[in-house]
Amino acid sequence: MPIYEYAAVTRGCACCEAHFDVLQKLSEAALTKCPECGAAVQRVISAPNVAIGHAGLLKESHAEKHGFTQYRRAGKGVYEKAYGKGPKFISDK
């Protein structure tokens, strides 16, 4: 379930003026009133939380082990295989 951020549209209590978060199902309707004071609120678009870590998942050996292939640009319209299975070069010609 996503966490939505809400803020007061006009004046409200300390809770909604400072923005508050609500854990809601995707199927639930957006809140229109602050649960504390009843002031009008609206959803705020905010940056998503991204888990940092697991840098090893991006290593070539890990990707190749799981069947991925990566090509790197070798020239205009030509790509050279960096790792994985497949042809050594790919060309758009």
C-alpha positions as CSV (number, residue, x, y, z in Angstrom):
1,M,0.0,0.0,0.0
2,P,1.4,3.4,-0.9
3,I,1.9,6.3,1.6
4,Y,0.2,9.5,0.4
5,E,1.2,12.9,1.6
6,Y,-1.5,15.5,2.3
7,A,-1.4,19.3,3.0
8,A,-3.9,21.9,4.0
9,V,-5.5,23.8,1.1
10,T,-6.0,26.9,3.2
11,R,-5.5,27.3,6.9
12,G,-5.7,24.3,9.1
13,C,-4.2,22.8,12.3
14,A,-0.5,22.2,12.9
15,C,-0.9,18.6,11.6
16,C,-2.2,19.5,8.1
17,E,-0.3,22.7,7.6
18,A,3.0,20.8,8.2
19,H,1.9,18.0,5.8
20,F,0.9,14.6,7.0
21,D,1.2,11.0,5.6
22,V,-1.5,8.5,5.3
23,L,-1.2,4.8,4.4
24,Q,-4.0,4.1,1.9
25,K,-5.0,1.4,-0.5
26,L,-4.9,2.3,-4.2
27,S,-8.6,1.8,-4.4
28,E,-9.4,4.2,-1.5
29,A,-10.5,7.7,-2.4
30,A,-8.2,10.6,-1.6
31,L,-8.9,12.5,1.7
32,T,-10.7,15.8,1.4
33,K,-10.6,16.8,5.1
34,C,-8.0,16.7,7.7
35,P,-8.6,13.9,10.3
36,E,-7.6,16.3,13.1
37,C,-9.5,19.5,12.4
38,G,-11.6,18.9,9.3
39,A,-9.9,21.6,7.2
40,A,-9.8,21.0,3.4
41,V,-6.7,19.0,2.3
42,Q,-5.3,17.8,-1.0
43,R,-2.7,15.2,-2.0
44,V,0.8,16.5,-2.5
45,I,3.1,15.1,-5.2
46,S,6.4,14.3,-3.5
47,A,9.6,12.5,-4.4
48,P,9.4,8.7,-4.0
49,N,11.4,6.9,-1.5
50,V,14.1,4.8,-3.1
51,A,16.0,2.0,-1.3
52,I,19.7,2.6,-1.5
53,G,22.0,-0.4,-1.4
54,H,22.5,-3.7,-3.0
55,A,25.0,-2.2,-5.4
56,G,26.2,-5.7,-6.1
57,L,23.0,-6.4,-8.0
58,L,24.3,-4.1,-10.7
59,K,27.6,-5.9,-11.1
60,E,28.3,-7.5,-14.4
61,S,28.8,-10.9,-12.9
62,H,25.5,-10.8,-11.1
63,A,23.6,-9.7,-14.1
64,E,25.2,-12.3,-16.4
65,K,24.5,-15.0,-13.8
66,H,20.8,-14.2,-14.1
67,G,20.8,-14.3,-17.9
68,F,21.1,-10.7,-18.8
69,T,23.2,-9.4,-21.6
70,Q,24.6,-5.8,-21.9
71,Y,25.8,-4.1,-25.0
72,R,27.9,-0.9,-25.0
73,R,28.1,1.6,-27.9
74,A,31.2,1.0,-30.0
75,G,30.5,3.4,-32.7
76,K,27.6,5.0,-34.7
77,G,24.9,2.4,-34.9
78,V,27.3,-0.4,-33.6
79,Y,27.1,-2.0,-30.2
80,E,29.6,-4.4,-28.7
81,K,28.7,-7.1,-26.2
82,A,30.0,-6.3,-22.7
83,Y,28.8,-9.5,-21.1
84,G,26.2,-12.2,-21.4
85,K,25.1,-14.4,-24.3
86,G,24.4,-13.3,-27.8
87,P,26.2,-12.0,-30.8
88,K,29.5,-10.1,-30.3
89,F,28.3,-7.0,-32.1
90,I,24.9,-5.6,-33.0
91,S,24.6,-3.1,-35.9
92,D,21.7,-1.2,-37.3
93,K,23.1,-1.6,-40.9
